[in-house]
């Protein structure tokens, strides 16, 4: 997700991270090594399988 910066994000543990960039990519998949910032890890790792997606 792209957000116009600067951005300040409060993490679930209460920590705060900040970016002064004019455009920020925020991780939504949880795979980023730079969480909460997107590092495009979602492009390198196959998507997780969905439950119940098999044939019945």
C-alpha distance matrix in Angstrom:
0.0 3.8 6.5 10.2 12.3 14.5 12.7 14.6 13.4 16.1 16.1 18.1 21.1 21.2 20.3 18.4 16.3 15.9 14.5 16.4 14.4 13.8 10.2 8.1 5.5 5.3 6.9 7.1 10.2 12.4 13.9 13.0 16.2 14.5 12.7 10.8 9.6 8.4 11.7 11.3 13.6 12.3 14.1 17.3 17.8 18.9 17.1 18.9 21.6 21.6 24.6 27.2 26.0 29.5 32.4 34.7
3.8 0.0 3.8 6.8 9.3 11.8 10.8 13.5 13.4 16.7 17.3 19.8 22.6 22.2 20.9 18.4 15.9 14.6 12.6 13.7 11.4 10.3 6.6 5.5 4.5 6.3 9.2 10.5 13.6 15.3 16.5 14.8 17.5 15.2 14.1 12.0 10.0 9.4 12.4 12.5 15.5 14.8 16.1 19.3 20.3 21.7 20.4 22.4 25.2 25.3 28.4 31.0 29.7 33.1 35.9 38.3
6.5 3.8 0.0 3.8 6.2 8.7 7.7 10.7 11.2 14.7 16.2 18.9 21.6 20.6 19.3 16.4 14.2 12.4 10.7 11.5 9.9 8.5 5.8 5.2 6.4 7.4 11.0 12.3 15.8 17.0 18.7 16.7 19.0 16.2 14.8 12.3 10.8 11.5 14.7 15.5 18.3 18.0 19.5 22.5 23.5 25.0 23.5 25.2 28.0 27.9 30.8 33.4 32.4 36.0 38.7 40.9
10.2 6.8 3.8 0.0 3.8 6.6 7.4 11.0 12.6 16.3 18.3 21.4 23.7 22.2 20.7 17.4 15.1 12.5 10.2 9.8 8.1 5.7 4.6 6.3 9.0 10.6 14.4 16.0 19.5 20.4 21.9 19.6 21.5 18.3 17.4 14.9 13.2 14.2 16.9 18.1 21.2 21.2 22.4 25.4 26.6 28.3 27.0 28.9 31.7 31.7 34.5 37.2 36.1 39.6 42.4 44.6
12.3 9.3 6.2 3.8 0.0 2.9 4.7 8.5 11.0 14.7 17.0 20.4 22.2 20.4 18.5 14.9 12.5 9.3 7.0 6.1 5.5 4.4 5.2 6.2 9.7 11.1 14.9 17.1 20.4 20.7 22.1 19.4 20.6 17.1 16.5 14.1 12.4 14.3 16.9 18.7 21.6 22.2 23.6 26.2 27.5 29.6 28.5 30.2 33.3 33.4 36.2 39.1 38.2 41.7 44.6 46.8
14.5 11.8 8.7 6.6 2.9 0.0 3.8 7.0 10.2 13.7 16.3 19.9 21.2 19.2 17.0 13.3 11.0 7.5 5.6 4.3 5.6 5.9 7.5 8.0 11.5 12.4 16.1 18.5 21.7 21.5 22.9 20.1 20.9 17.2 16.6 14.3 13.0 15.5 17.9 20.2 22.8 23.8 25.4 27.6 28.9 31.2 30.2 31.6 34.8 35.0 37.7 40.7 40.0 43.5 46.5 48.6
12.7 10.8 7.7 7.4 4.7 3.8 0.0 3.8 6.5 10.1 12.6 16.1 17.7 15.7 13.9 10.3 8.3 5.6 5.3 6.5 7.8 8.7 8.7 7.5 10.3 10.0 13.5 15.7 19.0 18.6 20.4 17.7 18.7 15.2 13.9 11.3 10.8 13.6 16.5 18.9 21.1 21.8 23.9 26.1 26.9 29.1 27.8 28.9 32.1 32.2 34.6 37.7 37.2 40.8 43.9 45.9
14.6 13.5 10.7 11.0 8.5 7.0 3.8 0.0 3.8 6.8 9.8 13.3 14.5 12.2 10.4 6.8 5.8 4.4 6.5 8.7 10.9 12.3 12.3 10.4 12.5 11.2 14.0 16.0 19.2 18.1 20.2 17.8 18.4 14.9 13.3 10.7 11.4 14.7 17.6 20.3 21.9 22.8 25.3 27.1 27.5 29.8 28.4 29.0 32.2 32.2 34.4 37.5 37.5 41.0 44.2 46.0
13.4 13.4 11.2 12.6 11.0 10.2 6.5 3.8 0.0 3.8 6.2 9.7 11.4 9.6 8.4 5.6 5.4 6.4 8.8 11.7 13.3 14.8 13.8 11.2 12.0 9.6 11.7 13.3 16.3 15.0 17.5 15.5 16.4 13.3 10.9 8.2 10.0 13.3 16.4 18.9 20.0 20.6 23.5 25.2 25.1 27.3 25.7 26.0 29.1 29.0 31.0 34.2 34.3 37.8 41.1 42.8
16.1 16.7 14.7 16.3 14.7 13.7 10.1 6.8 3.8 0.0 3.8 6.8 8.1 6.0 5.8 4.5 6.6 8.9 12.0 15.0 16.9 18.5 17.6 14.8 15.3 12.4 13.6 14.7 17.3 15.5 18.2 16.8 17.4 14.7 11.9 9.7 12.4 15.7 18.7 21.2 21.7 22.3 25.5 26.9 26.3 28.3 26.6 26.4 29.4 29.1 30.7 34.0 34.5 37.9 41.3 42.7
16.1 17.3 16.2 18.3 17.0 16.3 12.6 9.8 6.2 3.8 0.0 3.8 5.4 5.3 5.2 6.0 7.6 10.8 13.6 17.1 18.5 20.4 19.0 15.7 15.4 12.1 12.2 13.1 15.0 12.6 15.4 14.4 14.9 12.8 9.7 8.0 11.5 14.5 17.3 19.6 19.5 20.2 23.6 24.6 23.7 25.7 24.1 23.5 26.6 26.5 27.9 31.4 32.0 35.3 38.8 40.2
18.1 19.8 18.9 21.4 20.4 19.9 16.1 13.3 9.7 6.8 3.8 0.0 3.8 5.4 7.3 9.3 11.4 14.6 17.4 20.9 22.2 24.0 22.3 19.0 18.1 14.5 13.9 13.9 15.3 12.9 16.0 15.8 16.5 15.2 11.8 10.6 14.3 16.8 19.5 21.5 20.9 21.1 24.8 25.6 24.2 25.8 23.9 22.8 25.5 25.1 26.1 29.5 30.5 33.8 37.2 38.4
21.1 22.6 21.6 23.7 22.2 21.2 17.7 14.5 11.4 8.1 5.4 3.8 0.0 3.8 5.6 8.9 11.4 15.0 18.2 21.6 23.4 25.6 24.3 20.9 20.4 17.0 16.4 16.9 17.9 15.0 17.6 17.1 16.9 15.7 12.8 12.2 15.9 18.7 20.9 23.3 22.4 23.2 26.8 27.2 25.9 27.8 26.2 25.0 27.9 27.8 28.6 32.1 33.3 36.3 39.9 41.1
21.2 22.2 20.6 22.2 20.4 19.2 15.7 12.2 9.6 6.0 5.3 5.4 3.8 0.0 3.8 6.5 9.9 13.1 16.6 19.8 22.0 24.0 23.2 20.2 20.3 17.2 17.5 18.2 19.9 17.3 20.0 19.0 18.8 16.9 14.2 13.0 16.3 19.5 22.0 24.6 24.3 25.2 28.6 29.4 28.3 30.4 28.7 27.8 30.7 30.5 31.5 34.9 36.0 39.2 42.6 43.8
20.3 20.9 19.3 20.7 18.5 17.0 13.9 10.4 8.4 5.8 5.2 7.3 5.6 3.8 0.0 3.8 6.8 10.3 13.8 17.0 19.2 21.7 21.1 18.1 18.5 15.7 16.2 17.7 19.4 16.7 18.8 17.2 16.6 14.3 12.2 11.2 14.1 17.6 19.7 22.7 22.6 23.9 27.1 27.8 27.1 29.6 28.3 27.8 31.0 31.1 32.5 36.1 36.8 39.9 43.5 45.0
18.4 18.4 16.4 17.4 14.9 13.3 10.3 6.8 5.6 4.5 6.0 9.3 8.9 6.5 3.8 0.0 3.8 6.8 10.4 13.4 15.8 18.2 17.9 15.2 16.2 13.9 15.2 17.2 19.4 17.1 19.2 17.1 16.8 13.8 11.9 10.3 12.5 16.2 18.6 21.7 22.2 23.5 26.5 27.5 27.3 29.8 28.6 28.5 31.8 31.9 33.6 37.1 37.5 40.8 44.3 45.9
16.3 15.9 14.2 15.1 12.5 11.0 8.3 5.8 5.4 6.6 7.6 11.4 11.4 9.9 6.8 3.8 0.0 3.8 7.0 10.4 12.5 15.2 14.9 12.1 13.3 11.5 13.2 15.8 18.0 15.9 17.5 14.9 14.5 11.1 9.9 8.3 9.6 13.4 15.5 18.8 19.6 21.2 23.9 25.0 25.2 27.9 27.0 27.4 30.9 31.3 33.4 36.9 36.9 40.2 43.6 45.5
15.9 14.6 12.4 12.5 9.3 7.5 5.6 4.4 6.4 8.9 10.8 14.6 15.0 13.1 10.3 6.8 3.8 0.0 3.8 6.7 9.2 11.9 12.2 10.1 12.3 11.6 14.1 16.9 19.5 18.0 19.4 16.4 16.3 12.6 11.9 10.1 10.1 13.7 15.8 19.0 20.6 22.1 24.4 25.8 26.5 29.3 28.4 29.3 32.7 33.2 35.5 38.8 38.6 41.9 45.3 47.3
14.5 12.6 10.7 10.2 7.0 5.6 5.3 6.5 8.8 12.0 13.6 17.4 18.2 16.6 13.8 10.4 7.0 3.8 0.0 3.8 5.5 8.5 9.0 7.4 10.2 10.7 13.6 16.8 19.4 18.4 19.3 16.1 16.2 12.4 12.4 10.7 9.3 12.4 14.2 17.3 19.4 21.0 22.8 24.4 25.6 28.4 27.8 29.1 32.6 33.2 35.9 39.1 38.5 41.8 45.1 47.4
16.4 13.7 11.5 9.8 6.1 4.3 6.5 8.7 11.7 15.0 17.1 20.9 21.6 19.8 17.0 13.4 10.4 6.7 3.8 0.0 3.8 6.5 8.6 8.7 12.2 13.4 16.7 19.8 22.5 21.9 22.7 19.4 19.5 15.7 16.1 14.3 12.6 15.2 16.8 19.6 22.2 23.7 25.1 27.0 28.5 31.2 30.7 32.2 35.7 36.3 39.0 42.2 41.4 44.8 47.9 50.2
14.4 11.4 9.9 8.1 5.5 5.6 7.8 10.9 13.3 16.9 18.5 22.2 23.4 22.0 19.2 15.8 12.5 9.2 5.5 3.8 0.0 3.8 5.5 6.4 10.0 12.1 15.5 18.6 21.2 21.1 21.5 18.2 18.7 15.2 15.8 14.2 11.7 13.4 14.8 17.2 20.2 21.6 22.6 24.6 26.5 29.1 28.7 30.7 34.0 34.8 37.8 40.8 39.7 43.0 46.0 48.5
13.8 10.3 8.5 5.7 4.4 5.9 8.7 12.3 14.8 18.5 20.4 24.0 25.6 24.0 21.7 18.2 15.2 11.9 8.5 6.5 3.8 0.0 3.8 6.8 10.4 13.0 16.5 19.2 22.1 22.6 23.3 20.2 21.3 17.9 18.2 16.3 13.7 14.9 16.6 18.4 21.7 22.6 23.3 25.8 27.7 30.0 29.3 31.4 34.6 35.1 38.2 40.9 39.7 43.1 45.9 48.4
10.2 6.6 5.8 4.6 5.2 7.5 8.7 12.3 13.8 17.6 19.0 22.3 24.3 23.2 21.1 17.9 14.9 12.2 9.0 8.6 5.5 3.8 0.0 3.8 6.9 9.8 13.3 15.8 18.6 19.5 20.1 17.4 19.0 15.9 15.9 14.0 11.2 11.8 13.8 15.1 18.5 19.0 19.8 22.5 24.3 26.4 25.6 27.8 30.9 31.4 34.5 37.3 35.9 39.3 42.1 44.6
8.1 5.5 5.2 6.3 6.2 8.0 7.5 10.4 11.2 14.8 15.7 19.0 20.9 20.2 18.1 15.2 12.1 10.1 7.4 8.7 6.4 6.8 3.8 0.0 3.8 6.3 9.8 12.5 15.3 15.8 16.6 13.9 15.5 12.4 12.1 10.2 7.5 8.4 10.9 12.6 15.5 16.2 17.5 20.0 21.4 23.7 22.9 24.8 28.0 28.6 31.6 34.5 33.4 36.8 39.8 42.2
5.5 4.5 6.4 9.0 9.7 11.5 10.3 12.5 12.0 15.3 15.4 18.1 20.4 20.3 18.5 16.2 13.3 12.3 10.2 12.2 10.0 10.4 6.9 3.8 0.0 3.8 6.6 9.3 11.8 12.7 13.4 11.0 13.3 10.9 10.3 8.7 5.9 5.4 8.3 9.3 12.2 12.5 14.0 16.6 17.8 19.9 19.1 21.1 24.3 24.9 28.1 31.0 29.8 33.1 36.1 38.6
5.3 6.3 7.4 10.6 11.1 12.4 10.0 11.2 9.6 12.4 12.1 14.5 17.0 17.2 15.7 13.9 11.5 11.6 10.7 13.4 12.1 13.0 9.8 6.3 3.8 0.0 3.8 6.4 9.4 9.9 11.4 9.5 12.0 9.7 7.9 5.8 4.6 5.1 8.8 10.1 12.0 12.0 14.4 16.8 17.2 19.2 17.9 19.2 22.5 22.9 25.7 28.8 28.0 31.4 34.5 36.8
6.9 9.2 11.0 14.4 14.9 16.1 13.5 14.0 11.7 13.6 12.2 13.9 16.4 17.5 16.2 15.2 13.2 14.1 13.6 16.7 15.5 16.5 13.3 9.8 6.6 3.8 0.0 3.8 5.8 6.2 7.7 6.5 9.8 8.6 6.3 5.4 5.2 4.2 7.6 8.4 9.2 9.0 12.0 14.0 13.9 15.8 14.5 15.6 19.0 19.7 22.5 25.7 25.0 28.2 31.5 33.9
7.1 10.5 12.3 16.0 17.1 18.5 15.7 16.0 13.3 14.7 13.1 13.9 16.9 18.2 17.7 17.2 15.8 16.9 16.8 19.8 18.6 19.2 15.8 12.5 9.3 6.4 3.8 0.0 3.8 5.8 8.3 8.8 12.3 11.9 9.1 8.1 8.9 7.7 10.8 10.4 10.7 9.2 12.5 14.7 13.8 14.9 12.7 13.5 16.5 16.6 19.3 22.4 21.8 25.2 28.5 30.6
10.2 13.6 15.8 19.5 20.4 21.7 19.0 19.2 16.3 17.3 15.0 15.3 17.9 19.9 19.4 19.4 18.0 19.5 19.4 22.5 21.2 22.1 18.6 15.3 11.8 9.4 5.8 3.8 0.0 3.8 5.6 7.6 11.2 11.9 9.6 9.8 10.6 8.7 10.6 9.7 8.7 6.8 10.4 12.0 10.5 11.5 9.4 10.0 13.3 14.0 16.8 20.1 19.4 22.6 26.0 28.3
12.4 15.3 17.0 20.4 20.7 21.5 18.6 18.1 15.0 15.5 12.6 12.9 15.0 17.3 16.7 17.1 15.9 18.0 18.4 21.9 21.1 22.6 19.5 15.8 12.7 9.9 6.2 5.8 3.8 0.0 3.8 5.8 8.7 9.7 7.1 8.0 9.6 8.8 10.4 10.7 9.0 8.6 12.4 13.1 11.4 13.1 11.6 11.5 15.0 16.0 18.3 21.9 21.6 24.6 28.2 30.4
13.9 16.5 18.7 21.9 22.1 22.9 20.4 20.2 17.5 18.2 15.4 16.0 17.6 20.0 18.8 19.2 17.5 19.4 19.3 22.7 21.5 23.3 20.1 16.6 13.4 11.4 7.7 8.3 5.6 3.8 0.0 3.8 6.5 8.7 7.7 9.6 10.1 8.5 8.6 8.6 5.9 6.5 10.0 9.8 8.4 10.9 10.5 11.0 14.8 16.6 19.2 22.7 22.1 24.7 28.3 30.8
13.0 14.8 16.7 19.6 19.4 20.1 17.7 17.8 15.5 16.8 14.4 15.8 17.1 19.0 17.2 17.1 14.9 16.4 16.1 19.4 18.2 20.2 17.4 13.9 11.0 9.5 6.5 8.8 7.6 5.8 3.8 0.0 3.8 5.2 5.1 7.4 7.0 5.7 5.5 7.0 5.5 7.6 10.5 10.6 10.5 13.5 13.6 14.6 18.4 20.1 22.8 26.3 25.6 28.3 31.8 34.4
16.2 17.5 19.0 21.5 20.6 20.9 18.7 18.4 16.4 17.4 14.9 16.5 16.9 18.8 16.6 16.8 14.5 16.3 16.2 19.5 18.7 21.3 19.0 15.5 13.3 12.0 9.8 12.3 11.2 8.7 6.5 3.8 0.0 3.8 5.7 8.6 8.4 8.2 7.0 9.5 7.8 10.8 13.1 12.3 12.5 15.9 16.5 17.3 21.0 23.0 25.6 29.1 28.5 31.0 34.7 37.2
14.5 15.2 16.2 18.3 17.1 17.2 15.2 14.9 13.3 14.7 12.8 15.2 15.7 16.9 14.3 13.8 11.1 12.6 12.4 15.7 15.2 17.9 15.9 12.4 10.9 9.7 8.6 11.9 11.9 9.7 8.7 5.2 3.8 0.0 3.8 6.1 5.4 6.7 6.4 9.8 9.6 12.3 14.6 14.7 15.2 18.6 18.7 19.7 23.5 25.1 27.7 31.2 30.6 33.4 36.9 39.4
12.7 14.1 14.8 17.4 16.5 16.6 13.9 13.3 10.9 11.9 9.7 11.8 12.8 14.2 12.2 11.9 9.9 11.9 12.4 16.1 15.8 18.2 15.9 12.1 10.3 7.9 6.3 9.1 9.6 7.1 7.7 5.1 5.7 3.8 0.0 3.0 4.7 6.5 8.1 10.8 10.4 12.1 15.1 15.7 15.5 18.3 17.7 18.2 21.9 23.0 25.4 28.9 28.6 31.6 35.2 37.4
10.8 12.0 12.3 14.9 14.1 14.3 11.3 10.7 8.2 9.7 8.0 10.6 12.2 13.0 11.2 10.3 8.3 10.1 10.7 14.3 14.2 16.3 14.0 10.2 8.7 5.8 5.4 8.1 9.8 8.0 9.6 7.4 8.6 6.1 3.0 0.0 3.8 6.6 9.3 11.7 12.1 13.2 16.2 17.4 17.3 19.7 18.7 19.3 22.8 23.5 25.8 29.3 29.0 32.2 35.7 37.8
9.6 10.0 10.8 13.2 12.4 13.0 10.8 11.4 10.0 12.4 11.5 14.3 15.9 16.3 14.1 12.5 9.6 10.1 9.3 12.6 11.7 13.7 11.2 7.5 5.9 4.6 5.2 8.9 10.6 9.6 10.1 7.0 8.4 5.4 4.7 3.8 0.0 3.8 6.4 9.3 10.6 12.1 14.4 15.9 16.5 19.3 18.7 20.0 23.5 24.5 27.3 30.6 29.9 33.0 36.4 38.8
8.4 9.4 11.5 14.2 14.3 15.5 13.6 14.7 13.3 15.7 14.5 16.8 18.7 19.5 17.6 16.2 13.4 13.7 12.4 15.2 13.4 14.9 11.8 8.4 5.4 5.1 4.2 7.7 8.7 8.8 8.5 5.7 8.2 6.7 6.5 6.6 3.8 0.0 3.8 5.6 7.5 8.6 10.7 12.5 13.4 16.1 15.7 17.5 21.0 22.3 25.3 28.5 27.4 30.4 33.7 36.4
11.7 12.4 14.7 16.9 16.9 17.9 16.5 17.6 16.4 18.7 17.3 19.5 20.9 22.0 19.7 18.6 15.5 15.8 14.2 16.8 14.8 16.6 13.8 10.9 8.3 8.8 7.6 10.8 10.6 10.4 8.6 5.5 7.0 6.4 8.1 9.3 6.4 3.8 0.0 3.8 5.5 8.2 9.3 10.3 12.0 15.1 15.7 17.8 21.4 23.3 26.4 29.6 28.3 31.0 34.3 37.2
11.3 12.5 15.5 18.1 18.7 20.2 18.9 20.3 18.9 21.2 19.6 21.5 23.3 24.6 22.7 21.7 18.8 19.0 17.3 19.6 17.2 18.4 15.1 12.6 9.3 10.1 8.4 10.4 9.7 10.7 8.6 7.0 9.5 9.8 10.8 11.7 9.3 5.6 3.8 0.0 3.8 5.3 5.7 7.5 9.5 12.2 12.9 15.5 19.0 20.9 24.3 27.3 25.6 28.2 31.4 34.4
13.6 15.5 18.3 21.2 21.6 22.8 21.1 21.9 20.0 21.7 19.5 20.9 22.4 24.3 22.6 22.2 19.6 20.6 19.4 22.2 20.2 21.7 18.5 15.5 12.2 12.0 9.2 10.7 8.7 9.0 5.9 5.5 7.8 9.6 10.4 12.1 10.6 7.5 5.5 3.8 0.0 3.8 5.3 5.4 6.4 9.7 10.8 13.0 16.6 18.9 22.1 25.2 23.8 26.2 29.5 32.5
12.3 14.8 18.0 21.2 22.2 23.8 21.8 22.8 20.6 22.3 20.2 21.1 23.2 25.2 23.9 23.5 21.2 22.1 21.0 23.7 21.6 22.6 19.0 16.2 12.5 12.0 9.0 9.2 6.8 8.6 6.5 7.6 10.8 12.3 12.1 13.2 12.1 8.6 8.2 5.3 3.8 0.0 3.8 5.6 5.5 7.5 7.6 10.3 13.7 15.7 19.2 22.1 20.4 23.0 26.3 29.2
14.1 16.1 19.5 22.4 23.6 25.4 23.9 25.3 23.5 25.5 23.6 24.8 26.8 28.6 27.1 26.5 23.9 24.4 22.8 25.1 22.6 23.3 19.8 17.5 14.0 14.4 12.0 12.5 10.4 12.4 10.0 10.5 13.1 14.6 15.1 16.2 14.4 10.7 9.3 5.7 5.3 3.8 0.0 3.8 5.9 7.6 8.9 12.3 15.2 17.6 21.2 23.7 21.6 23.8 26.8 30.1
17.3 19.3 22.5 25.4 26.2 27.6 26.1 27.1 25.2 26.9 24.6 25.6 27.2 29.4 27.8 27.5 25.0 25.8 24.4 27.0 24.6 25.8 22.5 20.0 16.6 16.8 14.0 14.7 12.0 13.1 9.8 10.6 12.3 14.7 15.7 17.4 15.9 12.5 10.3 7.5 5.4 5.6 3.8 0.0 3.8 6.7 9.3 12.2 15.2 18.2 21.5 24.2 22.2 24.0 27.1 30.4
17.8 20.3 23.5 26.6 27.5 28.9 26.9 27.5 25.1 26.3 23.7 24.2 25.9 28.3 27.1 27.3 25.2 26.5 25.6 28.5 26.5 27.7 24.3 21.4 17.8 17.2 13.9 13.8 10.5 11.4 8.4 10.5 12.5 15.2 15.5 17.3 16.5 13.4 12.0 9.5 6.4 5.5 5.9 3.8 0.0 3.8 6.4 8.7 11.8 14.9 18.1 20.9 19.2 21.0 24.3 27.4
18.9 21.7 25.0 28.3 29.6 31.2 29.1 29.8 27.3 28.3 25.7 25.8 27.8 30.4 29.6 29.8 27.9 29.3 28.4 31.2 29.1 30.0 26.4 23.7 19.9 19.2 15.8 14.9 11.5 13.1 10.9 13.5 15.9 18.6 18.3 19.7 19.3 16.1 15.1 12.2 9.7 7.5 7.6 6.7 3.8 0.0 3.8 6.5 8.8 12.1 15.3 17.8 15.7 17.4 20.6 23.9
17.1 20.4 23.5 27.0 28.5 30.2 27.8 28.4 25.7 26.6 24.1 23.9 26.2 28.7 28.3 28.6 27.0 28.4 27.8 30.7 28.7 29.3 25.6 22.9 19.1 17.9 14.5 12.7 9.4 11.6 10.5 13.6 16.5 18.7 17.7 18.7 18.7 15.7 15.7 12.9 10.8 7.6 8.9 9.3 6.4 3.8 0.0 3.8 6.3 8.9 12.4 15.0 13.1 15.4 18.8 21.8
18.9 22.4 25.2 28.9 30.2 31.6 28.9 29.0 26.0 26.4 23.5 22.8 25.0 27.8 27.8 28.5 27.4 29.3 29.1 32.2 30.7 31.4 27.8 24.8 21.1 19.2 15.6 13.5 10.0 11.5 11.0 14.6 17.3 19.7 18.2 19.3 20.0 17.5 17.8 15.5 13.0 10.3 12.3 12.2 8.7 6.5 3.8 0.0 3.8 6.5 9.4 12.5 11.4 13.7 17.4 20.0
21.6 25.2 28.0 31.7 33.3 34.8 32.1 32.2 29.1 29.4 26.6 25.5 27.9 30.7 31.0 31.8 30.9 32.7 32.6 35.7 34.0 34.6 30.9 28.0 24.3 22.5 19.0 16.5 13.3 15.0 14.8 18.4 21.0 23.5 21.9 22.8 23.5 21.0 21.4 19.0 16.6 13.7 15.2 15.2 11.8 8.8 6.3 3.8 0.0 3.8 6.6 9.1 7.9 10.0 13.6 16.2
21.6 25.3 27.9 31.7 33.4 35.0 32.2 32.2 29.0 29.1 26.5 25.1 27.8 30.5 31.1 31.9 31.3 33.2 33.2 36.3 34.8 35.1 31.4 28.6 24.9 22.9 19.7 16.6 14.0 16.0 16.6 20.1 23.0 25.1 23.0 23.5 24.5 22.3 23.3 20.9 18.9 15.7 17.6 18.2 14.9 12.1 8.9 6.5 3.8 0.0 3.8 6.4 5.8 8.9 12.4 14.4
24.6 28.4 30.8 34.5 36.2 37.7 34.6 34.4 31.0 30.7 27.9 26.1 28.6 31.5 32.5 33.6 33.4 35.5 35.9 39.0 37.8 38.2 34.5 31.6 28.1 25.7 22.5 19.3 16.8 18.3 19.2 22.8 25.6 27.7 25.4 25.8 27.3 25.3 26.4 24.3 22.1 19.2 21.2 21.5 18.1 15.3 12.4 9.4 6.6 3.8 0.0 3.8 5.6 8.0 11.4 12.6
27.2 31.0 33.4 37.2 39.1 40.7 37.7 37.5 34.2 34.0 31.4 29.5 32.1 34.9 36.1 37.1 36.9 38.8 39.1 42.2 40.8 40.9 37.3 34.5 31.0 28.8 25.7 22.4 20.1 21.9 22.7 26.3 29.1 31.2 28.9 29.3 30.6 28.5 29.6 27.3 25.2 22.1 23.7 24.2 20.9 17.8 15.0 12.5 9.1 6.4 3.8 0.0 3.8 5.5 8.2 8.9
26.0 29.7 32.4 36.1 38.2 40.0 37.2 37.5 34.3 34.5 32.0 30.5 33.3 36.0 36.8 37.5 36.9 38.6 38.5 41.4 39.7 39.7 35.9 33.4 29.8 28.0 25.0 21.8 19.4 21.6 22.1 25.6 28.5 30.6 28.6 29.0 29.9 27.4 28.3 25.6 23.8 20.4 21.6 22.2 19.2 15.7 13.1 11.4 7.9 5.8 5.6 3.8 0.0 3.8 6.8 9.0
29.5 33.1 36.0 39.6 41.7 43.5 40.8 41.0 37.8 37.9 35.3 33.8 36.3 39.2 39.9 40.8 40.2 41.9 41.8 44.8 43.0 43.1 39.3 36.8 33.1 31.4 28.2 25.2 22.6 24.6 24.7 28.3 31.0 33.4 31.6 32.2 33.0 30.4 31.0 28.2 26.2 23.0 23.8 24.0 21.0 17.4 15.4 13.7 10.0 8.9 8.0 5.5 3.8 0.0 3.8 6.5
32.4 35.9 38.7 42.4 44.6 46.5 43.9 44.2 41.1 41.3 38.8 37.2 39.9 42.6 43.5 44.3 43.6 45.3 45.1 47.9 46.0 45.9 42.1 39.8 36.1 34.5 31.5 28.5 26.0 28.2 28.3 31.8 34.7 36.9 35.2 35.7 36.4 33.7 34.3 31.4 29.5 26.3 26.8 27.1 24.3 20.6 18.8 17.4 13.6 12.4 11.4 8.2 6.8 3.8 0.0 3.8
34.7 38.3 40.9 44.6 46.8 48.6 45.9 46.0 42.8 42.7 40.2 38.4 41.1 43.8 45.0 45.9 45.5 47.3 47.4 50.2 48.5 48.4 44.6 42.2 38.6 36.8 33.9 30.6 28.3 30.4 30.8 34.4 37.2 39.4 37.4 37.8 38.8 36.4 37.2 34.4 32.5 29.2 30.1 30.4 27.4 23.9 21.8 20.0 16.2 14.4 12.6 8.9 9.0 6.5 3.8 0.0
